């Protein structure tokens, strides 16, 4: 038989667990519901010269960035009535940057009301992009510059980029197609696909739980290091100065050697193929 004190402690524990479950559910399910069919709840245009920086810091929503031929940044925020009422949307701009931040106005108790939100942005072709979102996808198309993209729970998709690109996601896939770029891409729970053209300026790809599929020009020059802890590796480009060539690791020069091209996974295959 349980004593009175033991019963009190048990009831207290059950109450704490129930409250914790409610909070976790609120945070995970009701903070922001992703949507692309909402109405425009905020929009702004900022005249600015090419080569400046876009900074986006939002919670739990998709962010899409595309180039256009105007010397300005255009930001459109789409959402439902709950988003309009419960989100604080702030803009800031100066001679060097345009910044967007979106936060909840009040405490987590507002999370119980579903919020629908999406962000669409247009920038000049030559522009630097810095995006952070805690739970949505990031798409970047046709922009040249210094890019840093980070999401805690979504996919990252970049097309037609040049420059330096650093991307990371804790729970999604990474898909990249670009040229003449230094690339650092990582995911903790997804696949990485890279279709690359042009000069090798340094490439580092890593995933803890997926496959890596890379397509390169036949004349791509690199010092290649690819390895897996839970699958196979393969490469059909011309390899020289081979230090290691096993089922799970290859260390060799591609063609004439050059900057480092590395790819590693803890739980999948790596394929490096000619385009």
PyMOL commands that set and color helices and strands:
alter all, ss='L'
color gray80, all
select helices_A, chain A and resi 4-29+81-86+108-112
alter helices_A, ss='H'
color red, helices_A
select strands_A, chain A and resi 33-34+39-47+53-58+62-68+72-79+87-93+97-104+116-124+128-133+138-141+144-151+156-169+174-187+192-197+203-207+212-216+222-228+233-235+239-245+249-254+260-265+270-274
alter strands_A, ss='S'
color yellow, strands_A
deselect
rebuild
show_as cartoon
